[in-house]
Amino acid sequence: MSSLFRIPRASHDKRGVFIISYRRADRVMTWTMLKRFHYTGDRFVVVATDDPELEEYRQRFRDDLIEYNRELVDCDYCDNLPRDNTYPSPLAVRNVLWDVAAELGWTHFLVLDDDYSSISGSLAWRLVSHERSLVEDLSKFPNYLDRLFAIFWDFLDDCPNVMCVCMAQTGEFANNEFRKVMQTFFLRTDRRFDFVARGNDDVSTYYVHGLMGKLFLQNYTCVVKQMKTQRNPGGLTDYYKIFGTYAKSFYTFMQWPGNCRVSFVTLVGRLHHLIFKYSYPEILRSVYA
């Protein structure tokens, strides 16, 4: 196990947060955001041993840094490209974190990217539902992120058929025809599933598992704000510069072509995947409620 990943210290918590990062040692915005909102739980930054900025990560995060060997992680990239950092992908780290969490003794964990500036209530949710958001309800409490994250983890305990639940992204509340499960992954360590595909791994994962009947849910009342990936050096920006968004979207299409296509989306001005709305069962409000 030590050849696969290195844990610098023990954790006395049963729940915690992982921040996955690549080539952004001086810009782990999510770490700063958690400190600004006074999150008191355990947290680690996770990087690969082949990261060009590994030494800088070590100096900055010291005992809060977990290192993993990307090439030793067993996962399905859905291609035959090299498994090193030639073509960056978070696929390996998302899969190895199940083992890391178990080694730490965590029963629950949250996986975040490194470029979040805030977690806020959804304005769109308030406009549509005329209800306050979950974040607004909790924000008056000290350390409200502790309470917010606990609600998501407790939800998983109460719903044994749900594999994962996440928060929304800024601007994502356009429609609710199908569930997007991206960016923020609240998980139970004993409810493991495989992330798949080098590109679009988050979408490909909820897409293929969802089509097989596994439940991946999103809570629209909470929104994470992040920098635009392709304008932020490091992370997946290098991948997009090499392949563009067509290749990224095509990984999802390859998983199950009958329920997805890749097409030009005028609204965003680029090629993008489109998952057909009939791919998943819809949760309907009871007419008797």
Sequence and secondary structure as in RCSB ss.txt:
>XXXX:A:sequence
MSSLFRIPRASHDKRGVFIISYRRADRVMTWTMLKRFHYTGDRFVVVATDDPELEEYRQRFRDDLIEYNRELVDC
DYCDNLPRDNTYPSPLAVRNVLWDVAAELGWTHFLVLDDDYSSISGSLAWRLVSHERSLVEDLSKFPNYLDRLFA
IFWDFLDDCPNVMCVCMAQTGEFANNEFRKVMQTFFLRTDRRFDFVARGNDDVSTYYVHGLMGKLFLQNYTCVVK
QMKTQRNPGGLTDYYKIFGTYAKSFYTFMQWPGNCRVSFVTLVGRLHHLIFKYSYPEILRSVYA
>XXXX:A:secstr
 TTTEE  S    SEEEEEE SS TT  HHHHHHHHTT  SEEEEEEETT TTHHHHHHHHGGGEEEE GGG   
  SS S SSTTS  SHHHHHHHHHHHHHHT SEEEEE S EEEEEE HHHHHHH S  HHHHHTTSTTHHHHHHH
HHHHHHHH TTEEEEEEEETT TT  SS    S EEEETTS      SSSHHHHHHHHHHHTT EEEEEEEEEEE
E  GGGSSSTTHHHHHHHHHHHHHHHHHHH GGGEEEEEETTTTEEEEEE GGGS      TT 
